[in-house]
């Protein structure tokens, strides 16, 4: 591998931001989140990648990876994914003591999109 693939870097940075969100939600959220939130995140990411791949194959939908080297603006727009998840990670710091399961699910789907994009870029 001569260089790092930008879609792979996007997926890694989004997953790291998701881990930050899970950590802040488990520490500052409702009790019992330390086990619940990582399980929700793993299930949602895996289910999205597998389910979206199956639906794309069934409907014949072909989409390119999120970051395309022919159009550099896609990198700037795709960079919003990890930034938004990092902003989500700040929510438990401001409003502590709540259940953040829905926030984890939303961020997990966003991470699933980036993981799927990295897998598509690897195939091409």
C-alpha positions in Angstrom: 0.0 0.0 0.0 1.7 3.2 -1.2 -0.6 5.6 0.6 -3.4 5.6 3.1 -6.8 5.6 1.6 -8.9 8.7 2.6 -12.1 6.7 3.0 -10.3 4.4 5.5 -9.0 7.4 7.4 -12.5 8.8 7.5 -13.9 5.5 8.9 -11.1 5.3 11.5 -11.7 8.9 12.7 -15.4 8.5 12.8 -15.0 5.2 14.8 -12.7 7.0 17.2 -15.2 9.8 17.7 -17.9 7.1 18.3 -15.7 5.6 21.0 -15.4 9.1 22.6 -19.2 9.4 22.5 -19.7 6.0 24.1 -17.2 6.9 26.8 -18.8 10.2 27.7 -22.3 8.8 27.5 -21.3 5.9 29.8 -19.5 8.2 32.3 -22.0 11.1 32.4 -25.2 9.4 31.3 -27.7 7.3 33.2 -26.4 4.3 35.1 -25.9 1.0 33.2 -24.6 2.6 30.0 -21.1 1.1 30.3 -22.4 -2.2 28.9 -25.4 -1.1 26.9 -23.9 1.7 24.8 -21.0 -0.3 23.3 -23.3 -3.2 22.5 -25.8 -0.9 20.8 -23.0 0.7 18.8 -21.5 -2.6 17.5 -24.9 -4.0 16.6 -25.9 -0.8 14.7 -22.6 -0.5 12.8 -22.6 -4.1 11.7 -26.3 -4.2 10.9 -26.0 -1.1 8.8 -23.1 -2.3 6.8 -24.6 -5.7 6.2 -28.1 -4.5 5.7 -27.3 -1.7 3.4 -25.0 -3.9 1.3 -27.8 -6.4 0.9 -30.4 -3.8 0.0 -28.0 -2.2 -2.5 -27.4 -5.6 -4.2 -31.0 -6.4 -4.3 -32.1 -3.1 -5.8 -29.1 -2.8 -8.1 -28.0 0.5 -6.6 -24.4 1.4 -7.1 -22.9 4.3 -5.1 -19.3 5.5 -5.1 -17.3 5.9 -2.0 -17.8 9.0 0.1 -14.4 10.6 -0.8 -13.8 10.6 -4.5 -10.3 11.7 -5.6 -11.8 13.2 -8.8 -13.9 15.7 -6.8 -11.9 17.1 -3.9 -15.0 18.8 -2.3 -16.2 15.4 -1.2 -13.4 15.2 1.4 -14.5 18.5 3.0 -18.1 17.4 3.2 -17.2 13.9 4.5 -15.1 15.5 7.2 -18.3 16.7 8.8 -19.1 13.1 9.9 -16.4 12.8 12.6 -16.9 16.4 13.6 -20.6 15.9 14.2 -20.0 12.7 16.2 -17.5 14.7 18.3 -20.1 17.3 18.9 -22.5 14.5 19.9 -19.8 13.4 22.5 -20.1 16.8 24.1 -23.8 16.5 24.8 -23.4 14.2 27.8 -21.0 16.8 29.3 -23.6 19.5 29.1 -26.8 17.5 30.0 -25.6 14.8 32.3 -27.7 12.0 33.7 -29.8 11.1 30.7 -30.1 8.1 28.5 -28.1 8.6 25.3 -29.1 5.5 23.4 -30.6 7.4 20.5 -27.5 9.5 20.1 -25.4 6.4 20.1 -27.6 4.8 17.4 -27.4 8.0 15.2 -23.6 8.2 15.5 -23.3 4.4 14.9 -25.2 4.7 11.6 -23.0 7.6 10.6 -20.0 5.4 11.4 -21.5 2.6 9.4 -21.8 4.8 6.4 -18.1 5.6 6.6 -17.1 2.0 7.2 -19.2 1.0 4.1 -17.5 3.7 2.1 -14.1 2.4 3.1 -15.1 -1.1 2.1 -16.3 0.2 -1.3 -13.1 2.1 -1.9 -11.1 -1.0 -1.1 -13.0 -3.0 -3.7 -12.4 -0.5 -6.5 
